């Protein structure tokens, strides 16, 4: 694709988004009252655990909620988001679990990546640094969304001993072992990528398109987010929160970070995730479709698939009650199985693991 053609495509996409924004406003007007309106989505967990230093000196913001003696859940957010993407989980589960949340490098309250390293390997090592600093004696279930889920797989590749050690289980929401952005954002990237051109230049064009859309009047950003990230009944308040996070993400996240996600293949890491796993996906997810989630679950040693009905790529925000119920049940099972493994490893220990089942998470 020539540069002139790419510019025309960019302009056409932006113009289409503007036209779509008008339609989106009409749809939002017909929706009536938003049940999530007024929810303080930007509220941070109350406990500031300070800054955790990653392998290259990048300092990561870490916060927590819940009793320190409770079983631990560690949440890893997705691309261009921050820890507030897990608002409904830490507020809804912290009475039963110790919920720890952090911002990946160059996201949210964490420092920008030292030496500009926004690779998945670096983000996986961010996660291992937080596990080392915060995991209690009872271990932790690590919960990742999208890029966060891929960071968990990158952590398994670099530190396999953590899985079955301090990591008792893994929950992957809207995630993949590769080809993550060949969904909604990936289709835009491919359109804008010059023939035989660089991935970095393609990502820069996506970033320019992002800034154009977010600077446009009205509900254009919300329309684009709804079209690519959400199911049909997503709360406008939730959509606006996600749009705001994307707008605040540094440009390098959308250029260097996005380029590094193309053609990533973490499938060799899957064999290291030898703990119980749920692979959860919205039935309207266009970024990581259910078929891809099914394939991911099939390749993991001990995984089951969960379909979150009515959700797109953000099930933890769109169908939070169903997700919280799913996570609580899964974590209880994972911690129970970890305890059973420890008993079997002790002298004279014995026990058997119950088989996992696939089910659907209803809204």
C-alpha positions as CSV (number, residue, x, y, z in Angstrom):
1,X,0.0,0.0,0.0
2,X,1.4,3.4,-1.0
3,X,1.8,6.2,1.6
4,X,-0.8,8.2,-0.4
5,X,-3.2,5.2,-0.3
6,X,-2.6,4.7,3.4
7,X,-3.3,8.4,4.1
8,X,-6.6,8.1,2.2
9,X,-7.5,5.0,4.2
10,X,-6.7,6.8,7.4
11,X,-8.9,9.7,6.4
12,X,-11.7,7.4,5.4
13,X,-11.6,5.5,8.6
14,X,-11.7,8.7,10.6
15,X,-14.5,10.1,8.6
16,X,-16.5,6.9,9.0
17,X,-15.9,7.1,12.7
18,X,-17.2,10.7,12.8
19,X,-20.3,9.6,10.9
20,X,-20.7,6.6,13.2
21,X,-20.5,8.8,16.2
22,X,-23.7,10.6,15.2
23,X,-25.4,7.2,15.0
24,X,-24.0,6.2,18.3
25,X,-25.4,9.3,20.0
26,X,-28.9,8.4,18.7
27,X,-28.5,4.9,20.0
28,X,-27.4,6.1,23.4
29,X,-30.3,8.5,23.6
30,X,-32.7,5.5,23.0
31,X,-31.0,3.4,25.7
32,X,-32.6,5.3,28.6
33,X,-31.1,5.3,32.1
34,X,-27.6,3.8,32.5
35,X,-27.6,1.4,35.5
36,X,-23.8,2.0,36.0
37,X,-24.0,5.8,35.9
38,X,-22.3,7.3,38.9
39,X,-20.2,4.2,39.7
40,X,-16.8,5.6,40.8
41,X,-14.8,3.6,38.2
42,X,-11.6,5.6,38.7
43,X,-11.5,4.9,42.5
44,X,-8.3,3.2,43.5
45,X,-7.9,0.3,46.0
46,X,-7.4,1.9,49.4
47,X,-4.0,0.4,50.4
48,X,-1.0,1.9,48.7
49,X,1.8,-0.8,48.7
50,X,4.3,1.7,47.2
51,X,6.4,1.2,44.2
52,X,7.8,-2.2,43.2
53,X,11.0,-2.1,41.2
54,X,11.1,-4.3,38.1
55,X,14.2,-5.9,36.6
56,X,15.3,-2.8,34.7
57,X,14.6,-0.3,37.4
58,X,11.1,0.7,36.2
59,X,8.9,1.3,39.2
60,X,5.4,-0.1,39.3
61,X,2.5,1.3,41.2
62,X,0.8,-1.4,43.4
63,X,-2.3,-1.2,45.5
64,X,-4.5,-3.6,47.5
65,X,-7.8,-4.2,49.2
66,X,-8.9,-6.9,51.6
67,X,-7.5,-8.7,54.6
68,X,-3.8,-9.6,54.3
69,X,-4.6,-13.1,55.7
70,X,-7.2,-13.9,53.0
71,X,-6.3,-15.9,49.8
72,X,-4.8,-13.6,47.2
73,X,-5.9,-12.5,43.8
74,X,-3.5,-10.5,41.6
75,X,-5.0,-8.6,38.7
76,X,-3.1,-7.6,35.5
77,X,-4.9,-5.1,33.2
78,X,-5.0,-5.0,29.4
79,X,-3.5,-2.8,26.7
80,X,-3.8,1.0,27.2
81,X,-5.8,0.4,30.4
82,X,-4.8,0.5,34.1
83,X,-5.8,-1.1,37.4
84,X,-9.2,0.6,37.4
85,X,-10.3,-1.8,34.7
86,X,-10.7,-4.3,37.6
87,X,-12.9,-1.9,39.7
88,X,-15.9,-4.3,40.1
89,X,-13.6,-7.2,41.0
90,X,-11.7,-5.6,43.9
91,X,-14.8,-3.8,45.2
92,X,-16.8,-7.0,44.9
93,X,-14.3,-9.6,46.0
94,X,-12.1,-7.9,48.7
95,X,-14.3,-9.2,51.5
96,X,-13.3,-12.7,50.7
97,X,-9.9,-12.3,49.0
98,X,-6.8,-10.1,49.3
99,X,-7.0,-8.2,46.0
100,X,-3.7,-6.8,44.7
101,X,-3.6,-4.6,41.6
102,X,-0.8,-2.9,39.7
103,X,-0.2,-0.9,36.6
104,X,2.1,-2.3,33.9
105,X,5.0,-0.1,32.8
106,X,4.1,3.1,31.0
107,X,0.5,2.6,32.1
108,X,-1.5,4.3,34.8
109,X,0.5,5.4,37.8
110,X,3.6,3.3,37.0
111,X,6.7,4.9,35.6
112,X,7.4,4.9,31.9
113,X,9.5,2.0,30.8
114,X,13.2,2.3,31.4
115,X,15.1,2.4,28.1
116,X,11.7,2.3,26.4
117,X,11.3,-1.5,26.8
118,X,7.7,-2.2,26.1
119,X,8.1,-5.8,25.1
120,X,5.9,-8.6,26.4
121,X,9.0,-10.1,28.0
122,X,9.4,-6.9,30.1
123,X,5.8,-6.9,31.1
124,X,6.0,-10.5,32.1
125,X,9.0,-9.6,34.3
126,X,6.9,-6.7,35.8
127,X,4.4,-9.3,36.9
128,X,7.0,-11.6,38.4
129,X,8.5,-8.7,40.4
130,X,5.0,-8.0,41.8
131,X,4.5,-11.7,42.6
132,X,7.8,-11.8,44.4
133,X,6.9,-8.7,46.4
134,X,3.3,-9.4,47.3
135,X,2.4,-13.1,47.2
136,X,1.6,-14.5,50.6
137,X,2.3,-17.9,52.0
138,X,-1.0,-19.3,50.7
139,X,-0.1,-18.3,47.2
140,X,-2.1,-16.3,44.6
141,X,-4.4,-16.7,41.7
142,X,-3.3,-14.4,38.9
143,X,-6.0,-12.8,36.8
144,X,-5.1,-11.2,33.4
145,X,-7.1,-9.4,30.7
146,X,-5.9,-9.3,27.1
147,X,-2.3,-7.9,27.2
148,X,-2.4,-8.8,31.0
149,X,-3.1,-12.4,30.1
150,X,-0.3,-12.5,27.6
151,X,2.0,-11.0,30.3
152,X,1.1,-14.0,32.5
153,X,2.2,-16.3,29.7
154,X,5.4,-14.3,29.3
155,X,6.0,-14.7,33.1
156,X,5.5,-18.5,32.8
157,X,8.2,-18.5,30.0
158,X,10.7,-16.7,32.1
159,X,9.9,-18.0,35.6
160,X,8.1,-21.4,35.2
161,X,8.8,-22.4,38.8
162,X,6.3,-19.8,39.9
163,X,3.4,-21.8,38.5
164,X,2.7,-24.5,41.0
165,X,4.8,-22.5,43.5
166,X,3.3,-19.2,44.6
167,X,0.9,-19.1,41.7
168,X,-2.0,-21.5,42.5
169,X,-4.1,-20.7,39.4
170,X,-4.5,-18.5,36.4
171,X,-7.6,-16.7,34.9
172,X,-7.3,-15.4,31.4
173,X,-9.9,-13.0,30.1
174,X,-10.0,-12.0,26.4
175,X,-6.5,-13.2,26.0
176,X,-4.4,-15.2,23.5
177,X,-1.0,-16.8,23.1
178,X,-0.4,-14.9,19.9
179,X,-2.1,-12.8,17.2
180,X,-3.8,-10.7,19.9
181,X,-4.2,-7.6,17.7
182,X,-5.4,-9.3,14.6
183,X,-8.9,-8.7,15.9
184,X,-10.4,-5.2,15.8
185,X,-7.2,-3.2,16.3
186,X,-5.2,-5.6,14.2
187,X,-7.5,-5.1,11.2
188,X,-6.9,-1.4,11.4
189,X,-3.1,-2.0,11.7
190,X,-3.1,-4.1,8.6
191,X,-5.1,-1.6,6.6
192,X,-2.6,1.1,7.5
193,X,0.6,-0.9,7.1
194,X,2.4,0.0,3.9
195,X,3.3,-3.0,1.7
196,X,6.7,-4.2,2.9
197,X,6.7,-1.4,5.4
198,X,7.5,-1.6,9.1
199,X,5.1,-2.6,11.9
200,X,6.3,0.5,13.9
201,X,5.1,2.8,11.1
202,X,1.8,1.0,11.0
203,X,1.4,1.4,14.8
204,X,2.2,5.1,14.5
205,X,-0.6,5.5,12.1
206,X,-3.0,3.7,14.4
207,X,-1.9,6.1,17.2
208,X,-2.5,9.1,14.9
209,X,-6.0,7.7,14.1
210,X,-6.6,7.2,17.9
211,X,-5.7,10.8,18.6
212,X,-7.8,12.1,15.8
213,X,-10.8,10.1,17.0
214,X,-10.4,11.0,20.7
215,X,-10.1,14.7,19.8
216,X,-13.3,14.6,17.7
217,X,-16.4,16.1,19.1
218,X,-19.4,14.1,20.5
219,X,-19.4,10.4,21.1
220,X,-17.0,9.3,18.3
221,X,-14.5,7.7,20.8
222,X,-17.3,5.9,22.5
223,X,-18.7,4.7,19.2
224,X,-15.3,3.3,18.1
225,X,-14.8,1.6,21.5
226,X,-18.3,0.2,21.5
227,X,-17.8,-1.2,17.9
228,X,-14.5,-2.9,18.7
229,X,-14.4,-3.6,22.4
230,X,-17.9,-4.1,23.8
231,X,-21.0,-6.2,23.6
232,X,-24.3,-4.7,22.5
233,X,-25.6,-3.7,25.9
234,X,-22.5,-2.1,27.4
235,X,-23.0,0.8,29.8
236,X,-22.2,4.2,28.3
237,X,-20.5,5.1,31.6
238,X,-18.2,2.1,31.3
239,X,-17.5,2.8,27.7
240,X,-16.5,6.4,28.5
241,X,-14.2,5.2,31.2
242,X,-12.3,2.9,28.8
243,X,-12.2,5.6,26.2
244,X,-10.7,8.0,28.8
245,X,-8.0,5.4,29.8
246,X,-7.1,5.0,26.1
247,X,-6.8,8.7,25.7
248,X,-4.5,9.1,28.6
249,X,-2.1,6.2,27.6
250,X,1.3,7.6,26.5
251,X,1.8,7.5,22.7
252,X,4.6,5.0,23.0
253,X,2.2,2.4,24.3
254,X,0.3,2.8,21.0
255,X,3.4,2.9,18.9
256,X,6.3,0.8,20.3
257,X,4.0,-1.3,22.5
258,X,1.5,-2.1,19.8
259,X,4.2,-2.9,17.3
260,X,5.7,-5.4,19.7
261,X,2.4,-7.3,20.0
262,X,2.2,-8.1,16.3
263,X,3.4,-11.7,15.5
264,X,4.1,-12.5,19.1
265,X,3.9,-16.3,19.7
266,X,3.8,-17.4,23.4
267,X,2.6,-20.9,22.6
268,X,5.9,-22.4,23.9
269,X,5.1,-20.9,27.3
270,X,1.8,-22.8,27.6
271,X,3.4,-26.0,28.8
272,X,4.8,-24.2,31.8
273,X,1.3,-23.1,33.1
274,X,0.8,-26.3,35.1
275,X,-1.8,-25.0,37.4
276,X,-5.6,-24.8,37.0
277,X,-6.6,-22.2,34.4
278,X,-9.9,-20.7,33.2
279,X,-9.9,-19.1,29.8
280,X,-12.9,-16.7,29.7
281,X,-14.2,-14.9,26.7
282,X,-17.2,-12.8,25.9
283,X,-19.5,-14.3,23.3
284,X,-19.4,-10.9,21.4
285,X,-15.6,-10.5,21.7
286,X,-14.2,-9.3,18.3
287,X,-10.6,-8.9,19.5
288,X,-10.1,-12.4,20.9
289,X,-13.1,-14.4,19.5
290,X,-14.4,-17.4,21.3
291,X,-12.9,-19.8,18.7
292,X,-9.4,-18.5,19.6
293,X,-10.2,-18.8,23.3
294,X,-11.3,-22.4,22.7
295,X,-8.0,-23.1,21.0
296,X,-6.0,-21.5,23.8
297,X,-7.8,-23.6,26.4
298,X,-7.2,-26.8,24.5
299,X,-3.4,-26.1,24.4
300,X,-3.0,-25.4,28.1
301,X,-2.2,-28.5,30.3
302,X,-5.1,-28.0,32.8
303,X,-7.7,-25.5,31.5
304,X,-11.4,-25.0,30.9
305,X,-13.3,-22.5,28.8
306,X,-15.8,-20.1,30.2
307,X,-18.2,-18.1,27.9
308,X,-19.4,-14.8,29.3
309,X,-22.7,-14.2,27.6
310,X,-23.6,-10.7,26.5
311,X,-20.0,-9.4,26.8
312,X,-17.4,-8.2,24.3
313,X,-13.7,-7.8,25.0
314,X,-14.3,-6.3,28.5
315,X,-16.3,-9.0,30.4
316,X,-15.0,-7.9,33.8
317,X,-16.6,-4.5,33.3
318,X,-19.6,-5.5,31.2
319,X,-20.8,-8.6,33.1
320,X,-19.1,-8.0,36.4
321,X,-21.5,-10.0,38.6
322,X,-21.1,-13.1,36.5
323,X,-17.3,-12.6,36.3
324,X,-17.0,-12.2,40.1
325,X,-19.0,-15.3,40.7
326,X,-16.8,-17.2,38.3
327,X,-13.6,-15.9,39.8
328,X,-14.7,-16.6,43.4
329,X,-15.6,-20.2,42.5
330,X,-12.5,-20.8,40.5
331,X,-10.1,-19.3,43.1
332,X,-11.6,-21.5,45.8
333,X,-11.1,-24.6,43.7
334,X,-7.5,-23.5,42.7
335,X,-6.5,-22.9,46.3
336,X,-8.1,-26.1,47.4
337,X,-6.2,-28.1,44.7
338,X,-3.0,-26.3,45.7
339,X,-3.5,-27.3,49.3
340,X,-4.1,-30.9,48.1
341,X,-0.9,-30.9,46.1
342,X,1.0,-29.8,49.2
343,X,-0.6,-32.6,51.2
344,X,0.3,-35.2,48.6
345,X,3.9,-33.9,48.5
346,X,4.2,-34.3,52.3
347,X,5.3,-37.8,53.6
348,X,2.3,-40.1,53.6
349,X,0.1,-37.7,51.6
350,X,-2.4,-38.8,49.0
351,X,-5.3,-37.4,47.1
352,X,-7.0,-37.1,43.7
353,X,-7.9,-34.1,41.5
354,X,-11.5,-33.7,40.4
355,X,-11.9,-33.2,36.7
356,X,-12.7,-29.8,35.4
357,X,-15.8,-28.9,33.4
358,X,-16.7,-26.4,30.8
359,X,-19.7,-24.1,31.6
360,X,-21.2,-20.8,30.5
361,X,-21.2,-17.7,32.7
362,X,-24.6,-16.1,32.4
363,X,-25.1,-12.4,32.9
